[in-house]
């Protein structure tokens, strides 16, 4: 779950489909199981308190939900001065069940307390007013920016340098021998002189993301993944002995080739 504070009374939670499944919760439960929804939302509020210091002093009566393209769920909730906040919110979510459509993955659900007096489970919810439509458009634009930032963050994480620990130099050689990439691989080899273990640092460099991912997956057979934090290269330089500073995989392959020829 990714929590962020919008303003003093408003918090947004980005929840992945996997996380919802882990809690045994589906988006349809908002409309079919009020008690389950209440428990789930109360848990979200508790987590918001832990993550961003949110305090629901008077209950929640305003809620916005957006289904993201990758089936993530964006939940934005606000605190208002009403004691029946949670109950009111659940009732109005149920009124909007007809707005959820598998054919429209980014369908926006939006309701503010007082917009409609229709009872829970009543007729189809009326269309949005001009003011509400403008608010919905602004919210959609905001959520598109959130999704864009999330994707950029995810891509940076996927492209980050990765360090792998190997028990012996022979493991390094066996891995290098199976690498089948024509492009130079930005990589370095380090040794922990205390444990006599080796570390291979790999960077994406000019590799395509798919090539980089496949390379990192292939090394798992010979090593233990340690980290992909941005500072990992500096850490390796400061704490370990540098064995091959640049193009480590290429150097190992050339050494193997020379040994075979000799």
Secondary structure, DSSP 8 states (H G I E B T S, - for coil): -EEEEEETTEEEEEE-HHHHHHTT--TTHHHH-HHHHHHHHHHHHHHHHHHH----SS-EEEEEEEE-TTS-EEEEEEE-S-TTHHHHHHHHHHHTGGG--TT-TT-EEEEETTS----TT-S------HHHHHHHHHHHHHHHHHHHHHHHHHHHHHHS-EEEEES-HHHHHHHHHH---SS---EEEEEETTTTEEEEEE--TTS-HHHHHHHHHHGGGT-EEEE--TTHHHHHHHHSEEEE-S-HHHHHHHHHHHHHH-
